[in-house]
Amino acid sequence: MSAEHEDHGHTPAAWTLVGIVIAGFTVGGVGVIIANIPIVIVGAVICVVGIVVGKVMQMMGMGAQPKSSTKTS
């Protein structure tokens, strides 16, 4: 296993993104079950908001930071 990905997904940004997207899929799924298009759209919007929030948190330093490459040729 590569050491460069050992903390992949174990950050506040990743957990927040996943939590919000799961909530969005749940809302959208309920909308599909009850055949209510506005609720499906709200679920999709929640998913997009989750992606934006996750990216903003990563940019604020709460996400996985890229490892600097120390390889030399």
N, C-alpha and C positions, 0 to 999 in steps of 0.2 A: 504494500500500500504506500502511496506517495505521501511524503511528509508535508508537501505543500498544501494539502487539503485536509489536514488533520482536525481543523476547527470549523470545517465547512458546515454551515447551518446551525451552529451552536452560538448564536448571537442574539441580542435583544431585537435587532432589526429583522432577522429571519423569523423568529418566533412571533413577532407582532404581525408581520406580513401574512404568515400562515394562519394565524388566528382570525384576522380580518377576512381573508379570502374564504376560509371555511364558513364563517358567518354569512358571507355573501352567497356562497353556493347553497347554504341551507335556506336562506330567504328565497333565492331563485327557485330552488327545488319545490318549496311549498307553493310558490306561485304557479309552477307547472302543474302540480297535483290538483290545485283548485281552479286551474284554467283562468288565471288572472294575469294578463299581460303586464299591467303596470307593476305588479309585484315582481315579476321576472326581471323587468328592466331595473327596478331598484336593486335587486340582487346583483345584477351585472355591474351597476354603478358602484356598489359596495366593493366588489372585487377589484375594480379599477382603482378605487381609493386606497385599498390595501396595498396594491403594487406601488402607488405613489408614496404612501407613508413609509413603506419598507425602504424604498430608494432614498428618500429624504433622511431617514434614520441612518442608513449606511453612509451617506455623505456627511452626516454629523459625527461620524466616528464610532457608531454603535454597531457596525457590521464588520464582517471579516475584512481585514486589511490585506492587500496583495503582498505576497512575500517577495523581497528583492532577490533577484537572481544572482547567485555568487559563482556561477559556472564561468570558467575561463577556457578559451580554446587553446 
